[in-house]
Amino acid sequence: MDRWQGIKHVVVVGLGMTGLSVVNYLRKYHADVSLRVIDTRVSPPGADQLPDDVALHCGSWQIEWLLAADLVVTNPGIALATPEIQQVLAADIPVVGDIELFAWHVNKPVIAITGSNGKSTVTDLTGVMANAAGVKTAVGGNIGVAALDLFEQDAELYVLELSSFQLETTSSLPLVAAAYLNLSEDHMDRYEHRIELYGAAKQRIFLNAQAAVVNADEPATHPIHTVDNVLSFGFEESADYTTKSLDGQEWLVAKEQPILPVSDLSLVGRHNVANVLTVLALLDAAHIDSTPALDTLKSYTGLTHRCQVVADNQGIKWVNDSKATNVASTLAALSGLSLQGKLYLLVGGVGKGADFTPLAPVFATLPVELCCFGRDGEQFMPLHPSATYYESMEEIIQSIKPTLQSGDMVLLSPACASFDQFNSFVHRGEVFAALAKQYA
C-alpha cells in the first residue's frame, strides 16, 4: 500500500529538532511534494537551518495553508484538540506525526517503549545491549535523535522511546515488541486532568505490536488491543521476568531461568531492577540472545540527569535527577535512598497540573530539608515543615552550602518540567551539575 499516493501538498506544523527532521526527510525521500512550514512562535528554533525554498510562516497560524494541504505533519507538542488542528481534521485532511511517517517508511524490526517513567533508561539500555549482542541498533524518537533521522544510520534494528504525545498521531507503527512500563499522573494539563485519556494515548503503542511487554504490578499497562504474545515484568511471583532468591542472593530471572545476581548490576534502585527486567523481556521478544551482552549490562550505569552523582566531596553527594519531571519519577528516586546525614531535596518548576500531595508521606519518613523553587515551587510548601521557597536554584545552593556536612546529600529531583527557568531538563541538570562542582 502506497501511503503517499495522492499526496502533493504537505504542511509541517512546528519546527525545532522534530520539524527539521521531517523537512529533511521529505526533501530526501519525497522531493516531489510541495512543502510549507508553520510555527506559531515568532522566532522558532531551527528556522535558520530551513532550506531557502521551503516557505515558512511564523508567529501565528496560517489556516489557508492548512486547509490546502493533502497531509499535515504536526509536532508532538501540539495537541490534536488545538482548534486549528480540529479544523484540519473536520476537512478530512489527515494529521500525522513524525513517528507515523517513520512507520510508513521502515522496513527493519522496531522495538518501542512508552510509560510515565523509566522509558529513557529502558530505551537506551535496550539499544546498548542489542548492539553488544551483535545487532546493529539505532536508538531515538523521544530520546536523543529524531526518529526520521535514524534512517541515515546503517541499522538492523530500531529502538524508539515514544511519548503519549507522539502516540496520539501514530496508528500504523509495526513493532516486533512494545513495552508499556507504568502509568502515573503527568501532562494532566494536556489530558483534561483525566488520567484515563493519558493512558489511552499510551495504549496506542500496542496497535500493531507482535509482542507486548507489560508491568505485572500495573494492570493499566496491559494491552486493551489484541496482541498475540504478552510478557510481564515486575516483582510479582507470577511475572515472566522477575527476581527470585537463590542461595541467599536475589537474582534476575527470565521465565524461571536465572540470568544474573541483582548485586552484579551497577544501576541503583528498585525501579532500575524493573527496567532491566523489561529490557531482558524486550530482547527475548525480538529474538535477540542477550547472553553476549550480560557483561555490558553489569557495567551499565544509566543516563545522565537520572540519579547521576555529579560531585562527591567531603562526604557530601550531589545527585542530578533533573529528568524527574513528574511526581512518580521523584518518588522512584526517593525509594530506598541510603542516607547517613540530611537530604536537601530541590523541587519545583512547571507542575503541569499535577497533584504533589503523594510526596508528603514519603517526605515524612526522610531527614529532609525541602528546597522549593520555580513557577510552581510554592505548591510544595505545605508538604513538609522544613520547606523553604527560593527564587532560583543558585539561591538554594548558596543558602544551604554553609550547613552541609559529611553524609548529607543534595538531590535535584524536581517533580516538575523545566521550561519556566531553563531550556530543557538537560539544561537544568547541567546548571545543577555546574553549581555542584562550584560549591562542592
N, C-alpha and C positions, 0 to 999 in steps of 0.2 A: 504493500500500500504506500503510494507516494503522498506523504503528508503535505508536500509543497505544491501539489497540483492546484493551479488557480490562484496561488498567492503571488501577487505582483507588487503590492504596496505594503511595507511593514513600518510600523511606528514603534520605536523603543521609548519606554517611559522610565526616566531615571538614569542618570549617568553613574559616576563612581566606578569602582572596580568591576562590578557585575555588568553595568550598562556598557562599558567599554569592551568587555569580553564578548557581549552579544554582538556589538557592532563589528568587531574584528572577525568574529566567526562568520557572520553573514557576508561580509566583504570577501572572505576567502572561499566559502563553500556555496554561497548563493548570490553571486555577484550580479545576477540578472535582476534581482528585486530592487525596487527603489526604496530608499531608506531615509527616514526622518527621526529625529530625537527630540523629545520634550523633557524638560526638567523644570519643576516649579521654583527651584532655587535661583536666585539672581546670578550667582557665580558658582555653578556646580563643579565639584571636583572631577577632573578628567576632561573638562571642556577643551583645554589646550592640547590634548592628545587626540582629539577627534579629527578624522580626515577632513580636508578642506571642502570636499564635495558632498559631505553629509550635512543636510540642513539641521540647524539646532534652534529650538525656541526655548528661551529661558524666562524665569520669573513668574510664570503663570501657566495655566492650561491652554491648549490650542485645540478646541473641540472640533473644528473643521478638519484638521489633520487626522484626528482620531476616527471620525466618522467616515473618512475617505479611505481608511486602511482596510486591507484584507486580513491582517493579523496584527494584534497589539501584543508586544512583549514587555511586561511590566516588571519593575524592580520588586523584590520580595518585601521591601519596606512599605509598599503602597497597598493598603487593604483593598480587597475586592469590593468592600462596602462603600468605598470612595464614590461620591455622586458621579464624577466624570467617568469612572470605570463602569459604573452601573449603566450609564447612557450607552456606552460601547456594547455592553452585553445585551441591552434591550434592542440594539440594532442588529443582533445576531452576528456580531463580529467576534471571532474567537480571541480570548485573552489568555495568554500563557506566560510562564516564567522561563528563565534560562534552563532550569532543570528539565522542563518538558522538551525544549529544543535539544538538549543533551540526549533525552530518551529517543527522540526521532532519529538521531544520528548513530548512536552507539552500537557496536557490533561485537563487543567483548563482554565477558561477565562483569557484573556490577554488584557490589555489596553496599548497603546503605544503613545508616544508623540515625535514629532520632530519639528524643527523650528530653525531659526538662533539664536534666543534669547528667554530666559524665560523658556526653556524646563525643566531645573533642578528644578526650583521652582514649576512648574506645576506638574512635576512627583512626587516630594516629597510631595506636599500638597494633591495630589490625593491619595497617599498611606496613609497619616496621616488621612485624612477624611474617607477613606474606612474602615480603622481599627477602627476609632471612631464610625463608623456606625455599627460595629459588624461583619465585613467581614475580616477574617484573610488574610492580604495582604503582599506580599513580593515585595520590590522595588529594582531595579537595572538596569543593562545594561550599559549605558554610564555614570552612576552616581553611585558611591559607590561600589556596589557588582557586579561582573561579572555575566552576565545572567545565565550561566550554573551552577554557584554556588547557585543560588536561589532554585534549586531542593533539596537542603539539608534542606530547611525550610518547615515547615508544613503550606502550604498556600492554600487558596481557590481562590485567585486572584493574578495575577502578574501584576505589573505596570512597564513598561520599558521606559527609556529615550533612544532614538535612534538617532544617528548622521547620516549625509548623508553617511559617510564612511561605517558605519555598514549596511545601507540600500542598498548599491551598490551590496552586495553579499547575499542579502536576497530576496527570491521570494515566500515563502510559509508560512509566519507567519500568523496564524489565529487570528484575533483581534475582540473582541466584540465592541471595539471603538478605533479610531485612531484620534489624533489631529495633525494638521499642523498649527503652531502658526503664523509664519511670514517668510518672505524671505528678506534677505539683504546680501550685499557683505560679504563673508567670505570664507576662504580657496580658494581664487581665483588662487593661485599657483597650486592647485590640479586640478582645472577645466578649465585650459587653459584661464583664465581670462574671462570666459563666464558664466554669472550668470544663464543662461537657463540650462546649464549642471548640475550645483549645485542644482537648483530647481527640475530638472527631477529626480535626485537621491532621494530627499526628497519625491517626489510624490509616490515612491515605497511603502511607508507606507500604502497606500490605496489598494494595490493589492488584499488582502484577508480580508478586513475590512467590518464588518456588518454595522458600523456607522462611518461617517466622521464628525469631529468637525473642522470647518474652520473659518478663520478670515473674518468677513463681510467687513472689510476695505481693504483687500488684495486679489484680485481675483487670484493671483498666488498660493494661498493656497488651492483653490477649486479643488476637485479631477478631474483628467483627465481620471481616471479609473472609471468604473461603481460601484457606492455604493448606496445601497437601501435607506439608511437613512442619510441625510445630515443636520447637525445642525450648526448654525452660532453663533459666539460671537462677541462682539465689541460695539462700541458707535454709530453705525448707528441705526436709529429708527427701521429699518426693521429686525435687528438681533434677533434671537430667545432668546439669552441670552445677556442682555444689562443693561443699567441703565436708570432710569426714575425719574423725580422729583415728589414726592408725599408729599403733605402738607408742601412744602418748604424744604424737605430733599431729597437728592439723595439716591435712593435705587437700590440694585441689583435685577434684575427682570428676572425670568426664564419663558419663554413662557407666558408673561403677568402676571405671578404670583409673587408678591413682596416676596422677601426672607429675606432681611436684609438691614438696612441702611449702606451705604458705610462708614459712620463715625464710625461704630462699629468695623471695621477692624483694626487690629494692623499693618498690612502691609502698607507701604508708597508708593505713586506714582501711576500715572495713568496706567503704564504698569502692576502693580500688581493687579489693579482692573480688567484689562483684563485677567490676569492669573486666578483670582478667578472665573470669568465667565466661563472660559474654563473648570476648574475643575468641576463646577456645571453641565456643559453640558456632560462631560465625565461620571460622576456618573449616571446621568439620562440615558444616552445611555447604560450603563452597568446594568441598572435596580437596582441601589443601592439608597435607600432613604437617602438623605443627611441630613434630618431634625435632627436626633440624633447627628449629627456632627457639628452643627452650632456653639455651644459654643467653640468647638475646632478650628473652622475657625476664630472666633473672636480673639482668643488668639495667633494664629499662627504668628510668627514674621519673618519667612523666614529662608533661609540657610546662613551659614557663607560664607564670601567672596562675598556676594551680597548686596551691600549698607548697610553694617553692621557697626554700631557705635562701635569702639573698644576702644575709650577713649574720655572722655568729661571732660576737666579740665580747670578751669579759663575761662569758656565760650567759649573754643576752641574745636570744634568737629573734631575728626579724624575718617574718614569713609573708610572702606575697601571694595572696589568693584573690587577686583582682578579678579573676574570671567568675567569682561568686557573685553573679548579677541577680540572684533571687534568694528567697528565704531558704529553700531546700539545699542550695549549694552551701550556704553558711552553716546550716545545721550539720551537713556532712563534714565540713571542715572541723567543727567543734566536737564531733563524735569521737570518743576515745582519745581525746587530747591528753598527753602526758605532761603535766606541769609540775615543776619544783617550786616556782615562785608565782608571780602575779601575771595575768593575761591582760594586756592592753589591746582591746579589740576596736578596730576602726570600722565604723558602719555608716552608711548613708550614700546619697546620690539621688538618682531618679527612681522612685519606688514603683513606677508602672502600675499603680493602683493596688499593690499587694497589701496583704494583711500581715504585719510583722509580729503580732502577739504570740505566735507559736515559739518565738525565740525566748520569751520571758522565762518559761520553766527551765530551759537549759542554762540561761544566764544565772539562774538562782543556784545552780549546782557548781558553779565555777568561781574561782577567785578573780573576778573580772573587774576591770575598770573600763566602762563603756565610753568610747570617744566618738561622738556623733558629728557629722559634717555634711555639707552639700544641701541641695534643694529640699530634700525630704528627710534630712537628718533629725529634725526635731520630732518626727514621728516615733523615733526610738527612745526618746527621753523618758516616757513613763514605764519602760520595760525593766529598768534596774535602778536602784537608788544611787549608784555611782555615776550615772550618765551625765556627761557634760557636753555642751554644744560648742563647736568651734567653726570658724568661718572657712578654714582650709585644712588640708592635710599637713601642710608645713607648720601651721599654728599648733596642731596637735603634737607633732614631734618635738617642736621647741618647748612645749609646755611639759611633756612627760619626761624628757631626757634627764633632767636633774634627779628624778625619783627612781630611775631604773636601777635594778640590782641584779646580780648574778642569779640565774634561774628564771628570770622573767622572759616573757615572750611578747613581742609586738606583732600583732596579726592584722593585716588588711584583708578582711573578708566582708565586703560592704553590703551584701544582700540587695544591691541596687545597681541599676545601669549607671554609666559614667558620663553621659553626654551633657550634664549641666556644667561641669568644670573641666572636662577632658575630651579629647577627640575620640577615644575608644577605651575599652577596658585595658588594652595593651598600653596605651599612653599613661593611664592611671597607674598601672603596675610599674612602668618604667620610672615614673616620678617617685613612687614609693621606694623603689629599689635605690634610686639616687639619693633620696633623703636618708635611707637606712645606712648607706655607705658613708654619707657625710657626717651623721651623728653617732654611728656605732662606735 
